[in-house]
Each structure stands twice: as C-alpha cells, then as structure tokens.
C-alpha cells in the first residue's frame, strides 16, 4: 500500500515538472505531499501491525484506521 502511494506521489511530481501553469503545479505538488503523508501512515500502520500482540506502543487514534485514497 505504501508503495502505491509513493508511486502516485511521483506521478504527481512528474506531471508538475511538465506544467507551465503555476496553479496546476501547486495543486499537483500539494497532492504529491498528501500521497507521501499517506504512504508514511501506511508504512507506520504496517510496522505497528508487525509488533507482537500485547506490545503495541501506538497511542489513541494511531494506526488501524484505513487511509482513504484521493480521487
């Protein structure tokens, strides 16, 4: 899952490099940042999921929640 988000972030950056419209560039770079954040959250959730039962050090609201994909 994290790899998918990182790939989407790179696609957004690649498109932004080809754009000439500043608003489009800003929107694509913002979307890339959002995908990077989701990739990090997915990676963290994967790490938390690999901690042996009873040894979960995550706080309230961390991990376990699905991360919605932007359209």
KAGI-V62702 format. One line per field, one symbol per residue. psi: psi as a letter, one per 30 degrees, with the letter a starting at -180 (. if undefined). Layout:
psi=???
//
This chain:
psi=eeeeeeeeeeeeeeeefflfkeeeeeeeeeeeeeeeeeeeeeeeeeeeffkkkfgjgkakgklfkkjkkl.
//
